[in-house]
């Protein structure tokens, strides 16, 4: 088993909520009849949160200390954490980011661990609609809305009276206006980068996702590396704070 120490092994999925109970305890009902694979441990130096689903946004149901032995039923893809979208479903029923487990490969399925049945994608909601493109011409906001409209035929309303409507606010604004916002990367969505994340400046950045795979996203952007009114394409491992506004 790989015991190499890498940067990905030294992060946790946020702090444990009060309902977690005693450290190391799993609160979900176990499924003893289901097969599992043993021999793996929590490798995150600060331990790891156990979630109710394969997403950093899912409820935290327990906490496991560093070095705690775990039993894995299966692996599946979910939201990206620290460059990996692989999650381990525990024998107890909870989910841990594979980035925090000492499996021998990064952002790939481990041989010998079964694949979990992938749940159907949730329905994508149509939220508040604008009469036209409210982004500023030549900027990332205008381009992202333009691509959203080309795909869906809709102009999403992403401006809020409570903020400037800068790119950094779009995930919050979209959710408040009824659009589906996800932590899981998806093709044909607007990706929202918070300030300082994946190269975004202080007002944030938005772009249009064209491909997802291998723990990375590929997106087309305006006023990114090419400057105002120019479009370029980049591929990056998205940070866990990146969000996606899904187009219906």
C-alpha positions in Angstrom: 0.0 0.0 0.0 1.4 3.4 -0.9 2.6 5.3 2.2 4.1 8.2 0.3 3.3 11.6 1.9 1.9 14.1 -0.5 0.2 17.5 -0.1 -3.1 15.9 -0.8 -2.9 13.9 2.4 -2.8 16.9 4.7 -6.2 18.5 4.3 -9.6 17.9 5.8 -13.1 18.7 4.6 -13.8 21.5 7.0 -14.4 21.4 10.7 -16.7 18.8 12.3 -20.1 20.1 13.2 -21.5 19.8 16.8 -23.7 16.8 15.8 -20.7 14.7 14.8 -20.5 13.2 18.3 -17.3 11.5 19.5 -14.3 11.7 17.2 -14.0 8.6 15.2 -17.7 7.6 15.6 -19.9 6.9 12.6 -23.5 8.0 13.0 -25.0 6.3 9.9 -26.4 2.8 10.2 -24.0 0.1 9.2 -24.8 -2.4 6.4 -23.1 -5.6 7.6 -24.5 -7.7 4.8 -22.7 -5.7 2.1 -19.2 -6.7 1.2 -16.4 -4.3 2.0 -12.6 -3.9 1.5 -10.4 -3.4 4.6 -6.8 -2.4 4.9 -7.0 1.3 4.4 -6.7 4.2 6.8 -7.4 7.9 7.0 -4.3 9.7 5.8 -5.3 13.3 6.3 -3.0 14.6 9.1 -6.0 16.4 10.7 -8.4 13.5 10.2 -11.4 13.6 7.8 -15.1 14.4 7.9 -17.6 11.8 6.9 -20.4 13.1 4.7 -23.9 11.9 4.0 -23.2 11.9 0.3 -20.2 12.2 -2.1 -20.0 15.9 -1.9 -18.3 18.6 0.1 -21.7 20.3 0.5 -23.3 17.2 2.0 -24.1 17.1 5.7 -21.1 16.1 7.9 -22.3 13.1 9.9 -19.1 12.0 11.7 -15.3 12.6 12.0 -12.5 10.1 11.7 -9.0 10.7 13.2 -5.8 10.4 11.3 -4.7 6.7 11.1 -8.2 5.3 11.7 -8.8 2.1 9.9 -11.8 2.1 7.6 -13.8 -0.4 5.6 -14.8 0.6 2.1 -17.8 -0.7 0.3 -17.2 1.0 -3.0 -15.9 4.1 -4.8 -17.8 6.7 -6.9 -17.3 10.1 -8.4 -18.6 13.2 -6.6 -17.7 16.8 -6.0 -14.0 17.7 -6.4 -11.9 18.1 -3.3 -8.2 19.1 -3.5 -8.1 18.0 -7.2 -9.8 14.6 -6.8 -13.5 13.8 -7.4 -13.2 10.2 -6.1 -15.1 9.3 -2.9 -15.1 6.2 -0.8 -18.4 4.9 0.6 -17.7 3.4 4.0 -19.1 0.2 5.3 -21.0 2.4 7.8 -22.8 4.2 4.9 -21.0 7.5 5.0 -18.7 9.0 2.4 -15.1 10.2 2.7 -13.0 12.0 0.0 -10.5 9.5 -1.4 -7.9 12.3 -1.2 -7.9 11.7 2.6 -7.5 7.9 2.4 -4.2 6.1 1.8 -5.3 4.4 -1.4 -2.4 3.8 -3.8 -3.6 6.2 -6.6 -4.7 9.8 -6.8 -8.0 10.8 -8.5 -8.5 7.3 -9.9 -10.4 4.3 -8.9 -8.4 1.8 -6.8 -8.1 -1.7 -8.3 -9.9 -4.2 -6.1 -12.5 -1.7 -4.7 -15.9 -2.0 -6.4 -17.6 1.0 -8.1 -20.7 2.3 -6.5 -23.9 2.6 -8.5 -23.9 6.2 -9.7 -27.1 7.9 -8.6 -29.2 9.8 -11.2 -28.3 13.4 -11.6 -30.7 15.7 -9.8 -33.1 17.7 -12.0 -31.8 21.1 -13.0 -34.1 24.0 -12.0 -34.8 27.0 -14.2 -34.6 30.2 -12.1 -35.2 33.8 -12.5 -34.8 35.0 -16.1 -33.4 38.3 -17.4 -34.5 40.1 -20.5 -31.0 40.1 -22.0 -27.3 39.7 -21.2 -26.6 41.8 -18.1 -22.8 41.2 -18.2 -20.3 43.9 -19.2 -19.2 43.6 -22.8 -15.7 42.2 -23.1 -15.7 40.7 -19.6 -16.0 37.2 -18.2 -19.5 37.9 -17.0 -20.8 38.8 -20.5 -19.2 35.8 -22.1 -20.4 33.3 -19.5 -24.0 34.5 -19.9 -23.7 34.4 -23.6 -22.6 30.8 -23.6 -25.4 29.9 -21.1 -27.9 31.6 -23.5 -26.5 29.8 -26.5 -27.0 26.4 -24.8 -30.3 26.9 -23.0 -32.0 29.8 -24.8 -32.2 31.6 -21.4 -30.6 34.6 -19.9 -30.1 33.9 -16.2 -30.7 36.7 -13.8 -27.6 36.9 -11.7 -27.6 40.4 -10.2 -28.6 41.0 -6.6 -29.6 44.4 -5.1 -27.5 43.3 -2.1 -24.2 43.2 -4.0 -22.5 44.5 -7.1 -23.2 41.5 -9.2 -19.4 40.8 -9.6 -18.5 37.3 -10.6 -17.6 36.4 -7.0 -21.2 36.7 -6.0 -22.8 34.7 -8.8 -23.1 31.3 -7.1 -24.9 32.9 -4.2 -27.1 35.1 -6.4 -28.0 32.2 -8.7 -29.1 30.0 -5.8 -31.2 32.8 -4.4 -32.8 33.3 -7.8 -33.8 29.7 -8.1 -31.0 28.2 -10.4 -29.3 24.9 -9.5 -25.9 25.5 -8.1 -23.6 22.5 -7.5 -20.2 21.7 -6.1 -19.8 18.9 -8.6 -18.3 19.9 -12.0 -20.6 19.5 -15.0 -20.2 20.2 -18.7 -22.5 23.1 -19.9 -22.4 25.1 -16.7 -21.1 28.4 -15.6 -18.1 27.9 -13.3 -17.7 30.4 -10.5 -14.2 31.0 -9.1 -14.0 32.9 -5.8 -11.3 35.7 -5.5 -7.8 34.3 -5.5 -8.9 30.8 -6.5 -7.5 29.2 -9.7 -6.1 32.5 -10.8 -9.3 34.6 -10.2 -8.7 38.3 -9.2 -10.3 40.1 -6.3 -13.8 40.4 -8.0 -13.8 36.6 -8.8 -14.1 35.0 -12.2 -16.6 33.0 -14.3 -16.3 30.9 -17.4 -18.1 28.2 -19.3 -17.3 24.5 -18.7 -16.6 22.5 -21.8 -15.1 19.2 -20.4 -14.8 17.4 -17.1 -12.5 14.5 -16.3 -9.4 13.3 -14.3 -10.1 15.7 -11.5 -9.9 18.7 -13.8 -12.2 21.0 -15.7 -11.7 22.6 -19.1 -13.5 25.9 -19.6 -13.7 28.7 -22.1 -13.4 32.3 -20.8 -13.3 35.9 -21.8 -10.9 38.4 -20.2 -8.9 35.5 -18.7 -5.3 35.0 -19.7 -6.1 36.6 -23.2 -7.6 39.9 -21.9 -10.8 41.8 -22.6 -12.9 40.7 -25.6 -10.6 37.8 -26.1 -11.5 34.1 -25.5 -9.1 31.4 -24.4 -9.4 27.9 -23.0 -7.8 26.5 -19.8 -7.7 23.2 -17.9 -7.3 23.2 -14.1 -7.9 21.1 -11.1 -10.7 23.1 -9.5 -10.5 24.1 -5.8 -13.2 22.8 -3.5 -14.7 26.3 -3.2 -15.5 26.5 -6.9 -19.2 26.2 -7.7 -21.2 25.5 -10.9 -24.4 27.1 -12.1 -26.1 24.4 -14.1 -27.9 25.2 -17.4 -31.2 23.4 -17.9 
